[in-house]
Amino acid sequence: MSSDITLAAEENSELANKLASEFKKKGFFDELRRKLLKDFQDSDTNKDLHRKIEKIVDNQVKKDPTLLSRGRGRAAALLDGTVSRDTDIQDPILKYVHNKTVESNELSQSVEESLRRIMEDLPT
C-alpha cells in the first residue's frame, strides 16, 4: 500500500513537471507574463507609483542638492534605498500583484485552459 502511494506521488510529480515544462516551452508563461506587465503599465497603480517616486526624488534632491552632482550610480543607489523602504510604494504594488495573480479568477481560468490543451497533446 505504501509503495502504491509513493508510486502515485512520483507519477503526479512527473506529470506536474512535464506540464510546467510544456507550459513554458509552448510560450504560455511568457504570454501571461507579457499580459500582466502590460496590464500593470496601463494601470492607475503604475501611474501612482511614478508620481510617488517622482515626489520622493524631488524631496531627496531638495534635502540634498549634491545628489545631482554625484555619480549617477551612487545617486541611484541612494534613491533606490529610499524608494525600497517606503511602504507607501510597496504596499499598493504588492496588493495589485496579489489581486492580479493569486486572487485572479481570469488568470486561473487562463492557466487551467492552457494546461488542458497541453494535456490533450500529451501522449498517454
C-alpha positions in Angstrom: 0.0 0.0 0.0 2.8 2.4 0.9 4.6 1.7 -2.3 1.4 2.4 -4.3 1.1 5.8 -2.6 4.8 6.6 -3.3 4.4 5.5 -7.0 1.3 7.7 -7.4 3.1 10.6 -5.8 6.0 10.1 -8.2 3.7 9.9 -11.2 1.9 13.1 -10.1 5.2 14.9 -9.6 6.4 13.7 -13.0 3.2 14.9 -14.7 3.4 18.3 -12.9 7.0 18.7 -14.0 6.1 17.8 -17.6 3.1 20.2 -17.6 5.2 23.0 -16.2 7.9 22.4 -18.8 5.4 22.3 -21.7 3.6 25.4 -20.4 6.9 27.3 -20.7 8.0 25.6 -23.9 4.8 26.5 -25.7 5.1 30.1 -24.7 2.1 30.2 -22.3 4.2 31.5 -19.4 5.7 34.3 -21.5 2.3 35.2 -22.9 0.8 35.6 -19.4 3.9 37.5 -18.1 3.7 40.0 -21.0 -0.1 40.4 -20.4 0.4 41.0 -16.7 3.2 43.5 -17.4 1.1 45.4 -20.0 -1.9 45.5 -17.6 0.3 46.9 -14.9 1.8 49.5 -17.2 -1.7 50.7 -18.2 -2.9 50.7 -14.6 -3.6 53.5 -12.1 -1.3 51.7 -9.7 1.6 52.3 -12.1 0.7 55.9 -12.6 0.5 56.4 -8.8 3.9 54.6 -8.5 5.5 57.0 -10.9 4.0 60.0 -9.1 5.2 58.8 -5.7 8.7 58.0 -7.0 9.0 61.5 -8.6 7.9 63.0 -5.3 10.5 61.1 -3.3 13.2 62.0 -5.8 12.2 65.7 -5.7 12.2 65.7 -1.9 15.5 63.9 -1.7 17.1 66.4 -4.1 15.6 69.3 -2.1 17.1 67.9 1.1 20.5 67.1 -0.6 21.1 69.0 -3.9 24.5 67.3 -4.1 22.7 64.2 -5.4 22.5 65.9 -8.8 26.3 66.3 -8.9 27.2 62.9 -7.6 27.8 60.0 -9.9 24.6 58.5 -11.4 25.3 55.1 -9.8 25.7 56.4 -6.3 22.7 58.8 -6.5 20.6 56.0 -8.0 21.6 53.6 -5.2 20.7 56.2 -2.5 17.3 56.9 -4.2 16.7 53.2 -4.7 17.2 52.6 -1.0 14.8 55.4 -0.1 12.1 54.1 -2.5 12.6 50.5 -1.4 12.0 51.3 2.2 8.8 53.3 1.5 5.8 51.1 2.3 3.6 53.7 0.6 5.1 52.4 -2.6 5.5 48.8 -1.8 2.0 48.0 -0.3 -0.1 49.1 -3.3 2.2 47.2 -5.7 2.0 44.0 -3.6 -1.8 44.3 -3.3 -2.0 44.8 -7.1 0.2 41.8 -7.8 -1.7 39.7 -5.4 -5.1 40.7 -6.9 -3.9 40.1 -10.5 -2.3 36.7 -9.7 -3.3 34.8 -6.6 -6.9 36.2 -6.4 -7.5 36.4 -10.2 -10.2 34.0 -11.5 -9.3 35.2 -15.0 -5.7 34.2 -14.6 -6.6 30.8 -13.0 -9.0 30.1 -15.9 -6.4 31.0 -18.5 -3.8 28.8 -16.9 -6.3 25.9 -16.5 -7.3 26.2 -20.1 -3.7 26.2 -21.3 -2.9 23.2 -19.2 -5.9 21.3 -20.5 -4.7 22.0 -24.1 -1.3 20.7 -23.1 -2.7 17.6 -21.5 -4.7 16.8 -24.7 -1.5 16.8 -26.7 0.5 14.6 -24.2 0.9 11.0 -25.2 -1.0 8.7 -22.9 
